[in-house]
Amino acid sequence: MQNKIFLITGGSSGIGLEIIGQLVSKGHKVVSFSRSEEKIKRALNQFPALEGKVDFNIGSTTNEDDIKSLFEQVKNKYGVVHGLVNNAAILNKGTIETISVEEWTNILDVNLTGPYIVAKTFLPLLKKADGASIVNISSVAGLKPGTSLAYSVSKAGLDMFTKFLAGDLGPYNIRVNSVNPGLVKTHIHLDNKIFDDEQSYLNMLKNAASRYPIGRVGTPGDIASVVEYLLSDKASWITGSIIPVDGGIMVENDLIPPKK
């Protein structure tokens, strides 16, 4: 994969930051777009080598003006985008009895409407790549109900968005795929206050590992490696795919006798 230009939303932490690290290590130029200046500072403290190699931008994927401004910036500086990763997302917990309309709307806005706005706005620059790739970071919660009604619905919608766009944009030689992680150790649960403290979160991770046939929860690198492949020319005949990267949780079967 020759040096290319990639746009990653939600690139200042977790899976998005790991994707950026892998792409930069291969010599590619990356534009990051995320909401929190604090997370950008945290990312640069964690990975100081990214300083000057990544264009970190602040804004909201649900704000059309923010995305249009980013588009003009990228168009003027690079003139093309070879790959887009729709990674920005938020998480909550709640059933239909406990989740508010405001929470429902916010989750769907960020997790589903955001990718739509970004993909629609940047389509002219993706067309110029003559072989671009869009990767949507979905979730196994979109394939099998999780602990959040709104999150599960938003990710199921993102998968259908992927399938529709794959057919819609194929004639432009733009591929579109979803990567659906299982439980991955990142900051998202703590940043979204799903757990009251870090120890409770770590206990959950430890308890969850036994449900995975591989025997562990995921790492950001597990996901980033698959994303990097889908962005590359090696995946030039893969489009419209929904790819669980989940340590086997989707095939977990507690009726199988444990191995000695």
C-alpha positions as CSV (number, residue, x, y, z in Angstrom):
1,M,0.0,0.0,0.0
2,Q,1.7,3.2,-1.2
3,N,1.6,6.3,1.0
4,K,-2.0,7.4,1.1
5,I,-4.3,9.9,2.9
6,F,-6.8,8.5,5.5
7,L,-9.5,10.1,7.6
8,I,-10.3,8.5,10.9
9,T,-13.1,9.8,13.1
10,G,-12.8,9.2,16.8
11,G,-9.1,9.0,16.3
12,S,-7.9,10.3,19.6
13,S,-8.5,7.2,21.7
14,G,-9.0,3.5,21.8
15,I,-9.5,1.7,18.5
16,G,-9.3,4.8,16.4
17,L,-5.9,5.8,17.9
18,E,-4.5,2.3,17.3
19,I,-5.6,2.4,13.7
20,I,-3.8,5.8,13.3
21,G,-0.7,4.4,14.9
22,Q,-0.6,1.4,12.5
23,L,-1.2,3.6,9.4
24,V,1.4,6.2,10.4
25,S,4.0,3.4,11.1
26,K,3.5,2.4,7.4
27,G,4.2,6.0,6.2
28,H,0.7,7.1,5.5
29,K,-0.8,10.5,6.3
30,V,-3.7,10.5,8.7
31,V,-6.3,13.1,9.4
32,S,-8.0,12.6,12.8
33,F,-11.4,14.1,13.8
34,S,-12.7,13.9,17.3
35,R,-14.6,15.9,19.9
36,S,-12.2,16.2,22.8
37,E,-9.1,18.3,23.1
38,E,-8.4,16.5,26.4
39,K,-8.3,13.1,24.6
40,I,-6.0,14.5,21.9
41,K,-3.6,15.6,24.6
42,R,-3.9,12.2,26.2
43,A,-3.1,10.6,22.9
44,L,0.0,12.7,22.3
45,N,1.2,12.0,25.8
46,Q,0.7,8.3,25.2
47,F,2.2,8.3,21.7
48,P,4.5,11.3,21.3
49,A,5.8,10.0,18.0
50,L,2.5,11.0,16.4
51,E,3.2,14.7,17.0
52,G,3.5,16.4,13.6
53,K,2.5,13.2,11.7
54,V,-1.2,13.3,12.3
55,D,-3.6,16.2,11.6
56,F,-5.7,16.3,14.8
57,N,-8.9,18.2,14.4
58,I,-11.7,18.9,16.9
59,G,-15.4,18.9,16.1
60,S,-18.5,16.8,16.0
61,T,-19.4,14.3,13.3
62,T,-23.1,15.2,13.8
63,N,-22.4,18.9,13.0
64,E,-22.6,19.5,9.2
65,D,-20.7,22.8,9.5
66,D,-17.9,21.1,11.3
67,I,-17.6,18.4,8.7
68,K,-17.9,20.8,5.8
69,S,-15.1,22.9,7.3
70,L,-12.9,19.7,7.7
71,F,-13.7,18.8,4.1
72,E,-12.4,22.1,2.8
73,Q,-9.3,21.8,4.9
74,V,-8.5,18.3,3.6
75,K,-9.4,19.2,0.0
76,N,-7.1,22.2,0.1
77,K,-4.2,20.4,1.7
78,Y,-4.4,16.9,0.1
79,G,-7.1,17.0,-2.7
80,V,-8.0,13.3,-2.1
81,V,-8.9,10.8,0.6
82,H,-8.0,7.1,0.0
83,G,-9.8,5.7,3.0
84,L,-12.3,6.7,5.6
85,V,-12.8,5.0,9.0
86,N,-16.1,5.9,10.7
87,N,-15.0,5.0,14.2
88,A,-16.5,7.8,16.3
89,A,-19.2,6.4,18.7
90,I,-20.7,6.7,22.1
91,L,-22.0,4.1,24.4
92,N,-24.8,3.9,27.0
93,K,-26.7,1.3,28.8
94,G,-30.5,0.9,29.1
95,T,-33.6,-0.9,28.0
96,I,-36.8,0.6,26.6
97,E,-38.0,1.2,30.2
98,T,-34.9,3.0,31.3
99,I,-33.5,4.9,28.3
100,S,-34.8,8.4,27.7
101,V,-35.8,9.8,24.3
102,E,-32.9,12.2,24.6
103,E,-30.4,9.4,25.2
104,W,-31.9,7.3,22.3
105,T,-31.6,10.3,19.9
106,N,-28.0,11.1,21.0
107,I,-26.8,7.6,20.4
108,L,-28.4,7.3,17.0
109,D,-27.1,10.7,16.0
110,V,-23.5,10.0,16.8
111,N,-23.3,6.3,15.9
112,L,-25.4,6.4,12.7
113,T,-26.1,9.9,11.5
114,G,-22.5,10.9,12.0
115,P,-21.1,8.3,9.6
116,Y,-23.8,9.3,7.0
117,I,-22.8,13.0,7.2
118,V,-19.1,12.2,7.0
119,A,-19.4,9.7,4.1
120,K,-21.7,12.0,2.2
121,T,-19.5,15.1,2.6
122,F,-16.2,13.4,1.8
123,L,-17.6,11.4,-1.2
124,P,-16.1,13.8,-3.8
125,L,-12.6,13.3,-2.3
126,L,-13.1,9.5,-2.1
127,K,-14.1,9.4,-5.7
128,K,-10.8,11.0,-6.7
129,A,-8.8,8.1,-5.1
130,D,-9.7,5.6,-7.9
131,G,-10.1,2.8,-5.4
132,A,-11.1,4.2,-2.0
133,S,-12.2,2.2,1.0
134,I,-14.7,3.0,3.8
135,V,-14.6,1.0,7.0
136,N,-17.4,1.4,9.5
137,I,-16.5,0.3,13.1
138,S,-19.7,-1.4,14.2
139,S,-20.1,-4.0,16.9
140,V,-21.3,-7.5,17.6
141,A,-24.1,-5.7,19.5
142,G,-25.5,-5.0,16.0
143,L,-25.6,-8.7,15.3
144,K,-26.8,-9.9,18.7
145,P,-28.6,-7.7,21.2
146,G,-26.2,-6.3,23.9
147,T,-26.9,-4.4,27.1
148,S,-28.0,-1.2,25.4
149,L,-31.1,-0.9,23.2
150,A,-30.0,2.3,21.5
151,Y,-26.4,1.1,21.0
152,S,-27.5,-2.2,19.5
153,V,-30.0,-0.6,17.2
154,S,-27.4,2.1,16.1
155,K,-24.9,-0.6,15.2
156,A,-27.4,-2.7,13.4
157,G,-28.3,0.3,11.4
158,L,-24.6,1.0,10.6
159,D,-24.3,-2.5,9.2
160,M,-27.2,-1.9,6.8
161,F,-25.7,1.5,6.0
162,T,-22.5,-0.5,5.0
163,K,-24.4,-2.9,2.8
164,F,-26.3,-0.2,1.0
165,L,-23.3,2.0,0.4
166,A,-21.3,-1.0,-0.9
167,G,-23.8,-1.4,-3.7
168,D,-24.3,2.3,-4.1
169,L,-20.7,3.3,-4.4
170,G,-19.3,0.2,-6.0
171,P,-19.5,1.7,-9.5
172,Y,-17.1,4.4,-8.3
173,N,-14.6,1.7,-7.2
174,I,-15.3,2.6,-3.5
175,R,-15.4,-0.4,-1.2
176,V,-17.5,-0.3,2.0
177,N,-17.2,-2.8,4.9
178,S,-18.0,-3.1,8.6
179,V,-15.8,-4.4,11.3
180,N,-17.8,-5.6,14.3
181,P,-15.6,-5.9,17.5
182,G,-16.5,-7.9,20.5
183,L,-15.5,-6.6,23.9
184,V,-12.3,-4.6,23.5
185,K,-10.4,-3.0,26.4
186,T,-10.4,0.8,25.6
187,H,-11.5,4.0,27.4
188,I,-15.0,4.0,26.0
189,H,-16.7,2.4,29.0
190,L,-15.1,4.7,31.5
191,D,-15.3,7.8,29.2
192,N,-19.1,7.2,28.8
193,K,-19.5,6.4,32.6
194,I,-20.8,2.9,32.1
195,F,-18.8,2.0,35.2
196,D,-18.4,4.0,38.4
197,D,-14.6,3.3,38.7
198,E,-11.8,1.6,36.9
199,Q,-11.7,-1.4,39.2
200,S,-15.3,-2.3,38.4
201,Y,-14.4,-2.1,34.7
202,L,-11.4,-4.3,35.1
203,N,-13.4,-6.8,37.1
204,M,-16.0,-6.9,34.3
205,L,-13.2,-7.6,31.7
206,K,-11.8,-10.4,33.8
207,N,-15.2,-12.1,34.2
208,A,-16.0,-11.6,30.5
209,A,-12.9,-13.3,29.2
210,S,-14.2,-16.8,30.1
211,R,-17.1,-16.3,27.7
212,Y,-14.8,-16.0,24.7
213,P,-13.6,-19.2,23.1
214,I,-10.2,-17.6,22.5
215,G,-10.1,-17.0,26.3
216,R,-9.5,-13.2,26.4
217,V,-11.2,-9.9,25.5
218,G,-9.9,-7.9,22.5
219,T,-7.2,-5.3,22.2
220,P,-7.4,-2.2,19.9
221,G,-4.6,-3.8,17.9
222,D,-6.8,-6.8,17.1
223,I,-9.3,-4.5,15.4
224,A,-6.8,-2.1,13.8
225,S,-5.0,-4.9,12.0
226,V,-8.2,-5.9,10.2
227,V,-9.1,-2.4,9.5
228,E,-5.7,-1.7,8.0
229,Y,-6.1,-4.8,5.7
230,L,-9.6,-3.6,4.5
231,L,-8.1,-0.2,3.7
232,S,-5.4,-1.7,1.6
233,D,-5.4,-2.8,-2.0
234,K,-5.0,-6.4,-0.7
235,A,-8.8,-6.2,0.0
236,S,-9.7,-4.8,-3.4
237,W,-12.4,-7.4,-4.0
238,I,-14.0,-7.2,-0.5
239,T,-17.1,-5.0,-0.2
240,G,-20.4,-5.1,1.6
241,S,-18.9,-7.5,4.3
242,I,-19.9,-7.5,7.9
243,I,-16.8,-8.9,9.7
244,P,-17.0,-9.9,13.4
245,V,-13.6,-9.6,15.0
246,D,-14.7,-10.9,18.4
247,G,-12.6,-13.7,19.8
248,G,-15.4,-16.1,18.9
249,I,-18.1,-14.6,21.1
250,M,-20.7,-14.9,18.3
251,V,-20.2,-18.7,18.3
252,E,-19.8,-19.1,22.1
253,N,-21.8,-22.2,23.2
254,D,-21.9,-23.0,26.9
255,L,-23.2,-26.5,26.1
256,I,-19.8,-27.6,24.8
257,P,-18.0,-29.4,27.6
258,P,-15.0,-27.4,28.9
259,K,-11.6,-28.5,27.7
260,K,-9.2,-30.0,30.3
